[in-house]
Amino acid sequence: MARSNSSSGSSFSIIGDGITITGNIDSTVDLHIDGEVIGDIKCLSLVQGPSSKIQGAITAQNASLSGAVEGSIDAGDLVISSSARIGGDVTYENVTIEQGGHVDGKFKHKSSKSPNLAKSTVNKAEMAIPLELTNGDKAA
């Protein structure tokens, strides 16, 4: 179902409760999902209802998630509500997580680069303090 917002000229589509879509969704309009989607979703803006389920990757400029998501999320502005249950990695520009929202995955800011953890900037030899034993000391 698509509705048009005449004041801004934009439109949005609703996937209602009780509807299951199997397959990828690639949309140039905003989506509101109350049903179930088994597939990847690409759209401008996504609003997910608390009883909905998404199994697949989400790519959106704006996303407000309230239901269950199993898959990665790539969003500009992301809001994770208290009822959301997310299993997957999250890439974002701005994120808000309400108290009680659950995410089981890694977070990465879009401008961040992974640190090179194999490269040490500390010379451990210079940090070591030499120990000297005196006549009365015993080594452990």
SVG drawing of the C-alpha trace seen along z (x, -y; Angstrom):
<svg xmlns="http://www.w3.org/2000/svg" viewBox="-2 -21 76 39">
<polyline fill="none" stroke="black" stroke-width="0.4" points="0.0,0.0 1.5,-3.4 0.3,-6.7 1.2,-10.0 2.0,-13.0 0.8,-15.9 2.4,-18.6 6.0,-17.4 5.4,-15.3 7.0,-12.3 5.4,-8.9 5.7,-5.9 4.7,-2.3 3.3,-0.2 3.9,3.5 1.1,4.3 0.9,6.7 0.2,10.3 2.0,9.8 5.2,11.7 7.4,10.7 10.1,13.0 12.6,11.3 14.7,8.1 13.1,4.7 14.8,1.8 12.7,-1.3 13.1,-5.0 10.4,-5.9 10.0,-5.6 8.9,-2.3 6.9,-1.4 7.0,2.3 4.7,3.9 4.8,7.3 7.7,9.7 10.4,9.3 12.8,12.1 15.3,10.4 17.5,7.3 15.9,3.8 17.2,0.7 15.2,-2.5 15.4,-6.2 13.8,-5.9 12.6,-2.9 10.2,-2.7 9.9,0.7 7.0,1.5 7.5,3.3 5.9,6.6 7.7,6.8 10.5,9.0 13.3,8.5 15.7,11.2 18.2,9.5 20.5,6.5 19.1,3.0 20.4,0.0 18.7,-3.3 19.5,-7.0 17.3,-7.0 16.0,-4.1 13.9,-3.8 13.8,-0.2 11.4,1.2 11.1,4.9 13.4,7.9 16.2,7.7 18.5,10.5 21.1,9.0 23.5,6.0 22.3,2.4 23.8,-0.5 22.1,-3.8 22.8,-7.5 20.6,-8.4 19.6,-5.3 17.2,-5.1 17.0,-1.8 13.9,-1.8 13.6,0.0 11.6,2.9 14.2,3.5 16.1,6.8 19.0,6.7 21.3,9.5 23.9,8.1 26.6,5.5 25.6,1.9 27.3,-0.9 26.0,-4.4 26.6,-8.1 24.4,-9.0 22.9,-6.5 20.4,-6.7 19.7,-3.6 16.8,-3.8 17.2,-2.1 16.3,1.6 17.2,1.8 19.2,4.9 22.0,5.2 24.1,8.3 26.7,7.2 29.5,4.7 29.1,1.0 31.1,-1.0 30.9,-4.7 30.9,-5.3 33.9,-7.6 35.9,-5.2 38.7,-3.1 39.6,0.1 42.7,-0.5 45.8,1.4 46.0,3.5 49.0,5.4 51.2,2.2 52.5,1.2 53.3,-2.4 54.9,-1.6 58.4,-0.3 58.0,2.2 61.8,2.5 61.9,-1.2 59.1,-0.8 60.6,2.1 62.0,1.2 65.1,3.2 64.9,5.1 67.9,5.4 68.1,7.9 70.0,7.1 71.6,9.6 68.5,10.0 66.0,10.4 64.9,13.8 63.6,14.3 60.2,15.8"/>
</svg>
